[in-house]
Amino acid sequence: MTDEALLREVSPDPERLAMLTPCIDNYGVGDADAEWPNNLISRHAIAYESGRLARRGERVRHAIDPSEL
């Protein structure tokens, strides 16, 4: 696979992130505005179409073989 054939632009995917909601929700306990009130995954998490997780606003380098998707 050549470097030129790798996907570099990948969009956020709300459905992938929705699967993680039980690990992000603070269930009304703790500081609702805190990033880590009492959960396992940051409330600033974002999921991409590729399955990669990151924190919203942080730069992510995408280099994905399209056949893997």
C-alpha positions in Angstrom: 0.0 0.0 0.0 1.5 3.3 -1.0 1.3 6.3 1.2 -0.8 8.1 -1.4 -3.5 5.4 -1.2 -4.1 5.9 2.5 -7.2 7.8 3.7 -6.2 11.1 5.4 -9.7 12.7 5.8 -12.0 10.8 8.1 -15.3 12.3 9.5 -16.5 12.0 13.1 -19.2 9.3 13.5 -21.8 10.0 16.2 -23.2 6.4 16.0 -19.8 5.0 17.0 -19.6 7.4 19.9 -23.2 6.6 20.9 -22.1 3.0 21.7 -19.8 4.4 24.3 -22.4 6.6 26.0 -22.6 4.3 29.1 -18.9 5.0 29.7 -19.2 8.7 29.2 -22.5 9.6 30.9 -22.1 11.0 34.5 -25.5 9.6 35.5 -26.2 12.8 37.4 -23.4 12.3 39.8 -20.4 14.6 40.1 -19.7 17.8 38.3 -21.7 17.8 35.0 -19.2 20.1 33.4 -16.1 18.1 34.3 -14.3 16.2 31.6 -13.8 13.2 34.0 -16.6 13.4 36.6 -16.8 9.7 37.4 -16.5 7.9 34.1 -14.0 5.8 32.1 -14.0 7.8 28.9 -13.6 11.6 28.6 -16.8 13.6 28.1 -14.7 15.3 25.3 -14.4 12.0 23.4 -15.0 11.9 19.7 -15.2 8.7 17.5 -14.3 8.7 13.8 -15.6 6.5 11.0 -12.4 4.5 11.2 -13.1 3.6 14.8 -10.3 5.8 16.2 -11.1 7.6 19.4 -9.7 11.0 20.3 -10.4 14.1 22.4 -12.5 16.8 20.7 -10.3 19.6 19.4 -7.1 17.5 19.4 -5.2 17.0 16.2 -5.5 13.4 14.8 -3.3 12.0 12.1 -5.3 9.7 9.9 -3.5 7.2 7.6 -5.9 4.4 7.0 -5.9 1.6 4.4 -9.4 1.9 2.8 -9.7 -1.9 2.6 -9.7 -1.9 6.4 -12.9 0.0 6.6 
